[in-house]
């Protein structure tokens, strides 16, 4: 796996449907973080804004803004649509996305080994991340959805993703820690663990499950390679004048945990 600088380990969740705000955020942060995550809500709203017939001028303006945004990104994208469907559909979706060339894109491990493998086969230059149990799920919700608790579900999905040839895993940091301890689970060294549920000590946990969360420093010490962080950076506390100040403070925490001086 590529050796990442502290800044490159940060993936910012762009949780806005406003293309102007997204452009401003990426422009402010692109020299301070590694990549940007765009999820299903962003993509769906963008598609609707481009296709609606009631205001063609607005649709053309949205298209121009979208092109500006993706030019700024230069492929530093985590395309987080969590593909989950039959293998043929997974294959076709991955093949279509490969033209955009995001650095990372997600599939859901519950699609099964064949579905994940179909996406991996058509990934192009992208790395495929298999999503396990969402960090917002508590134990009861996980059992209701998958028949097992969060840990058992994550354990099963990680093994399935490895069999499918995925390049990485998305799971809660507390769950990743187990797989990143070689004496417990040898053979996972080539899987990249990309974790949401990372919150600096100076930020509220929000809607994430606090029991499965970590600070950036804790995550790095646990062996997690990259972390997805949203509101602590995009809506930082008032003491920060702009998002990149929050991102820089997180990068400093990561550097300290790694014993490095350069961000």
C-alpha positions, 0 to 999 in steps of 0.5 A: 500500500502507498505510504500516506502523509498525515494529511493524505490520511484524511478524507473529508465527507462533503455533506452538502447538496449545494455545488457552490458550497462543495466547490468552496470547501474543496478549494479551501481544503484540497491542500490540507487533506487527502481526498473527499467523500461524496455519498448517495445523497449528493449524487442523487440530488445532483442527478435530479438537478441535471435532469429536471425540465422546469429550469434548463438554464439552472440545469446547465449551470449545475452541470458547469459547476459539477465540472468545475468541482470534479476538475478541482478534485483531480480524482481524489474522490471516495465515491460512496454509493455502496453498490449492492445488487446482483453481480451483473448490475454491480459489474455494470455500475463499476464499469460506468464509474471507472470512466470517472476514475475516482481513487476509491469507491464503495460496495456493500459487503452484504451484496455477497462475494460474487457481487463484490468480485464483479465490481472489483473486476471492472474497477479500472484505476480505482480501489474498491472498499467493502462497507461492513456494518454502518457505524450508526447501527447499534447492536439491536439494529445490527441483529435485526438487519443481519441476524448477528451483532455488529462484531460478528457481522463485521467479522463475516463481511471482512472475510467475504471482502477479502475473498472477493479481492476488495482492496479495502474495508469500511468499518468502525475503527474499534472493529478495524483494530482487531484485524490490524493486530497480526497475531490475532488475524494474520493475512490482512496486511494488504487490506486498507481500513478506511474508517468513519466514526473518527472524532477529535476530542474537541468535537461532538460525536453527533449521530455516530455510535460512540462505543465504536468511535476513536479519535484520529490519534487513536485510529492511527495507533490502531493501524487505520490507514485513512479516516473519513471525517465530516462535520468536525472539519466542514462545520468546525467549532467557532474557535476555528476561522475556517475548515482548513484550520480544523483539518490542520489540527487533525493532521497534527494529531495524526503526525504526533501519533505517527512520530512525524514532524511533517504534515 
